[in-house]
Amino acid sequence: MNIQETLTAQRRFFQSGATLPVSFRIGMLKRLRSALDRYEEAICTALTADLGKSSYEGFMCEVGLVRSEISYLIRHTGSFAREHRVPTPLAQFASRSYRKPSPYGNTLIMSPWNYPLLLTLDPLADAIAAGNTAVVKPSAYSPATSALLKRMLEECFAPDYVAVVTGGRQENTALLEQKFDFIFFTGSQAVGREVLRHTAETLTPVVLELGGKSPCIVDASAKISLAARRIVFGKFLNCGQTCVAPDYILCHSRVKDQLLEALKKEIQRQYGAAPLENPDYGKIVNEKHFDRLMGLIDPQKTVYGGASCRKTLQIAPTVLDGVTWADPVMGEEIFGPILPILTFDRFDSLYADLSGRPKPLALYLFSQNRSRVKEVTSRLNFGGGCVNDVVIHLATSQMGFGGVGESGMGAYHGKTGFDAFSHTKSIVDKKTWLDLPMRYQPYQKGLYGGLLHLFLR
């Protein structure tokens, strides 16, 4: 595929006005949902090939969530796309003031390998709802799913509307050298910086969905057994290869031993005594990431798990205790099935520690103390999160999902996603049956000066 020719064709198609009618957008969303239903089994098979995901997990965490987002947009795009009237200042009488959502135009969506369907089609659905064209670039690290996405989307849409570019770094670079009207990127902080450098050259607006070390705080008041169950679910889902997975636990020292025993029991309960033999337990995406993760496991601090199989690229759920901020596992986002536990005694020292570190994509707090919940969620800066659960805050179209600071900029899902792919024009429609003379020269400071002061109070 010639990228420049594709972008030129998409620019021509957008400029024709074909994507603007709401009926067209909803029709395209329905077409995408139908394709998703037709390809469901093939998608789950591809996810198994790329990441070892079971069909149950593939539907729960990818297909089902995408379908939910598309259905939400089908129901609400009409209202999202309407002009919204706002009050007009008295000085602008007589006028109608309104805000008009308008698509950016030709957009680029670059998605990662860890949730290759979800993190490609969710932003694509938002882009379609907002009235844009799109070039989609899935990850080369999830080849089965990327190939299937290409086949599915090319069956759904003409390339002058939605096009798919596959490949690796060379294709990424070629795409970033083009002038798009908007870029949506999900991936690592390192690549996110490169995207931002390119978009700065062309002053292109961008949303960056990155990652970071998302803390999970366990207060002394927490329901420990339930906290352990939910933490184990969120941490080891997709073998820890989830941008909002709890990266590490900060546990109050009074309940650390209790939590550690509960975590061990929950890992056995959810994954069995031999997780590597569990057909529903996935794998690390490739050897590079497998070797990196194995290098983060300190055998001296491993209190549970640690087993691995290089042939199948599997690492069992692993818990590390006695970890400090100086350990290698705390020096980078883990993005794998390794769970370090650190302890604290006072929340003041915890706030000091976290406030000086990069802002995480997510933060989780397990506590029964409502004032503590209010304090933690107010004092610490993070993209989003949960109280007494993990991960699930991203599974709704009613709230925006995104990072802050080092974990990203901008957000999407539902109305927030529609807005991300839109520029809202502010327009004043001035009536012609009245023209107040006070703004014109020569200025008359008497009567008009008094009226001006009255209008602009």
N, C-alpha and C positions, 0 to 999 in steps of 0.2 A: 504494500500500500504506500502510495506517495502521500506523505503527511501534509505537505503544502497544498497539493491538489485537493485533498479531502477537506482541509480547513477552508480553502477558497469556496468549494461547493457548499459547505455548511454556512459560510458567511452569506453567500448568495441566497440560500434557502431562508435563512433568518430574515434577511432584508426584504424578502417577498411578503413578510407578514403572516406566513402560513402557521407559525407556532403561537400566534397571539390569541386566537379565539379560545375561550375556556372549554368549549365543546371539543375542540381538537386535543387539548391537553388531557382532558378526562378520557377521551377515546384512546389515546396512547397509553395512559396508565392502565386502562382495562386490558389493552393488548399485552402489556408487560405482565400483568397478573395472570392472564390466561397462559402465557408462555411458561411462567413459573410453575403453574399447576401441571402443565404437560411434561415439564422436565424434572419434576420433583425427584423421581426415583434416580434418574441419571445424575442429578446434582449430588444426591447423598452418596452415590457410588464414587463420584469424583472427589468429594470431601474425604472419604475413606482412603482413597489412593494417596491424596496429598498429605493428610494429617492424621490418618487413622481414626477419624471420627466415626462413631457408630451412626446408623441411619436415624436413631432416636435423637441423638445429640445434634446431628446435622439439621434435623427439622426444628428442634427446640431452639437452637441458638442461631440459626441462619435462615432457612427457608421460611419458617413460621413468622419470624420477626420482620423479614422483608415483606411478606404478604400482609401483615398487619399494618405496616407503614403505608404500603400502596393503597390499601383499602381506606385508611384514614384520609389520605390525600384525595381519593376519588370522592369521598363524602364532603370534603371541606374546601377543595380548591376554588369552587365558585365564590365562596365568601372571602377567602384569602385574597382573591384577585380583584375584588371590588374596590372602587374609589371610596375613601373614607373622609367624609366631611368633618372639618374642624372649625372652631369658632374663629371669626375674623375680628381683628382689632377695630375699634370704633374709628380710628384714623383712616382705615381703608374702606369705610362705608362708601358706596354699596358694592359688596363683592361676595363671591362664594370662594372659600378656601378649602382645598382638599388635598389629600395625599393619594398618589396613584402608584401602585406597585408596577414595576416594569422589569422584564427580564434583562439580564446583563447582555445576553447574546450568545456568543460562541464560548462554550465552557470546556475545561479539561478536568477530568476526574481521575486521579491517580490513587490506586488502592493497594493495600498490603496483602500478605499471604496468610495471615493467621485466621482471619474470617473472610475468605476471599469472595464469597457470594454477598454476605451481609454488607460489607464495607465497600462494595462496588455498587450494588443495586439500591441501597438506601439513599445515598446522595444522588444517584441517577434519577430516582423517582422524584426527589425534591427539585432537581433541575428541570425535569419534564413538567412538573406541576407549575413551576414558575414561568414556563414558556421559552426555555432555552433550547439550543442544540447542544450536543455533547460529544466529545471524544473521550472514550473510556480506555484507560491503560491499567489492566490488571497486572499482578505481580508475576514475574518469571519463576518465583519459588513455589508457586502452586500451579504447576503446568496443566494438570488434568482439569481443574476447575476453570482456569483461564481459557483453555481451549473450548470448554463447554459454554462459557459465557460468550465467547466470540460467535460460536455457532447459533446460540439462542438469540442473541441480540441482532445478528445479521438476518435471522429469519423474521424477527419482529419489525425491524426498522430499516429504512433506506439509509445508506451511509452519509447522505447529505443532511441527515437529521441526527442519527446516533451512529457513530463509528467506533470500532474496537481496534486498538493497536496492541499487539502482543510483542514480547521481546524483553530485553534487559536494559542495561545501563545506556547502551547506544541509542535505543529508542527513547528512553527517558530524556536524554540530553537533547535529542532532535526535537522532541515535543516542547521542551522548555525554551528552546530557541525561537519558537513561533510566538506570535502575538495573539494571545487569547484575551477575551473580555473578562474572564474570571477563572481562577484555578482552585480546585478543592483537592487537598492532599491529605492522605492518612498514612502514617508510617513513623519512622524513627526520627529522633531529634536531629541526628547528623544529616539525614537527607532533607529534612524540613528546612534546615539552614540553607542548603543549596537551592531549594525551591524559592525561598525568600530572597536569596541573592539575585536569582534570575528575574523574579517578578518585580524587584526594585528597579531593574534596568528599564522596564517598560511601564512602570507604575500600574501594574495589574493587581486588582484586589484579589485577596487570597484568604482561604480558610485553611488552617493547619490543625489537624488532629494528630497530636503526637503522643507521648507516653510519659514515663517517669516512675519514680519509686513511690507507689501509693501505700501509705501507712494504714495499718489496722490497729486501732487503739482498743484495748480491753481494760475497762475500769474494774475496780474491786467489786462494784455493785452488779456486774454483768451476770446473766444467767449462763454459767460457764458451759454446760453441756450443749445448750442450743447454739451458743456462740461458736463452739468448736465445730458443730455440724455444718453451720452455714459458712464458716471460714474454709473448711475442707472442700466444700462444694465449689466455692468461688475461686480458691487458689489453684486447685488441680483440674478444673474444667479446661479442656483443650490442652492438657498437660502444662498448665500455667502460661500458655502462650496467648494471653489475653491482656489487652492494654490496660484494663481497669482491674486486673486481678490484685488482691492484696499482696503487695510485694514483700512486706515483712510485718511482724506483729510487735507492737509496743504494749507490753502487759504490765499491769501493776504487780509489783514484787510479791504482794500478799497472796495473789491467786495464780502465780506463774506455774507452780508445780501442779496445781489442780487442772489448769488449762492444758498443760503438756500431756498429762495422762488422758484427758478428754480428746485431744487431737489424735493421739495414737489409736484410741478406740474407734474414733470416727473414720480414720483412714482404713482401718480393717473392715469396718462396717460397710463403707461405701465401695471399696475397691478389692476387698478380700485379702487373705493372708499373702497372696502372691500376685500383686497388681500387674506385673508384666505378662501374666497369663490371662488376665481379664480381657475378653474380646471387646469390651466397651471402653477400654483405656487406650488412648491414642499414642502418638509418637512425636518426637522432635522433628521439625521440618526438614533438616538436612545435617550432614556431618559437621559442617562449620559451627552450627549452633549447638550441636551435641557436645563437641569438644569444648566449646566455650563454657557450657553449663557444668560439665564435669570438672573443669578447672576451678569452679566456684565452690565446690563441695569440699569442706575441710573434714577429713575422716575423724579428727580429734574432737570435733564439735557436733558430729552427726549422732543424734539420739534416736532417730528412727529412719528407716528406709536406706537409701544410698545405693541400692542395687541398680544395675544398668545392663543393657545389651546393645553393643555397638552395631551388631548385624541388623537389628530391627529399629535402631535409633530410639530406644526407649530408656527412660530413667524413671524409677519408681518414685512415688511421693516421698519426699525427704524433708526431715525437720532438723534444724540446727539450733542448738542451745548454747548459751554462754557467748553469744555473738556481741561484738562491739562495733562502733561506727568505723573503726580502722580496718575491719576485715574486708577482704576483696569482694565478698558477696554483697557488701553494703556500698560498694563503690560504683555500681552501675545498676540499671534496671535488669532484674533477673530474667524475666520472660521465660520462665520454665518452672518445673515442679519442685522447687527448693524453697522452703519456708523458714527463714531465720526468726528467732525470738530474741528480742531485747526487752529489758525491764526498766521500769521507772518507779520512783517513790512519790514524787510531787509533780503536779500538773504544771506548776510554774517553770520547772526545769524542762519539762517536755515541750512547753510552748517555746522556750528559748532555743531548744535544739531544732525543732521543726521550722521555726520562723527564719532561721539562718540558712535553710537548705532550699534547693530548687522547688518551685511550687508543683505539687503532684497533680496528675489528672484526676485522681479520686482520693477520697479519705473515708475511712469507715470507723465508726465508734460503737462499741458495745457497752451499754450502760443503762441502768434503771433510774439514774439520777437526772431528772428533767432539767434542773438548773445547770448541771454539768454539760448536758447535751447542748443547751443554749450557748453556754460559754465556749465550748470547743468549736461549734459550727460558726460562731461569730469571730473568734480570735484568730483562727487559722485560715490560710488562703489555699484554696484547692478548686479544681474544676467542678466537681460534683461528688456525690457520694450517698451513703446510706447510714441510718441509725439502726443498730441491731440487725443488720443484714449486710450483704456485699453484692456488688455487680448489678443488681436488678434495676438501678436507677436509669440505666441506658435503654431499658426495654419498654419505653413508653413514648408515644408520639405527642403526649400532652406537655412534655418538658423538653427544653433544649439540652443537648449533650455536647460538651466541649471542654477544652482545657483553659488554663490561664498561665501567663508567664511562660516558663520553659516547657510546659505541657501542651501548649497550643494557643491558638487565637481563633475566635469565632466559634459558632456552634450550629448544630442542625438537629433534625427530627421534627416532623409535623410542621406547625406554623413557623417555628424557628428556622427549619430547613428551607421552607418556602422563602422566608425573608432573606436567608443567607444568599440565595441565588437570584435575588431581586435587588434592584435599586429603586427606592421609593422617592418619586418626584414630588416636590412640594409646589403646588400650583395655586395661584390666585386668579380667579375669573372675575375681572372688574366689569361692572355694568356700565352701559353707555348713556343711561337716562339721567345720570347725575354726575357732575364733575366738580368736586370741591376745589376752589381756587387757591387755598392757603399754601400749597406747596410750590407754587409758581413764582418766579421773579417777575416784576420787582416785589420784594417781600413787604407786606404791610403789617407792621408790628403791633398795631393797636388791637382791633377786634380779632384778627387772625392769630396774633400771638397768644391772646387769652385762650382761644379755642385749641391752639396747639398744645398748650400746657395742660388743658383739660383732657384732651385725647390721649396724651402720652404719659399720664400719671402711672 
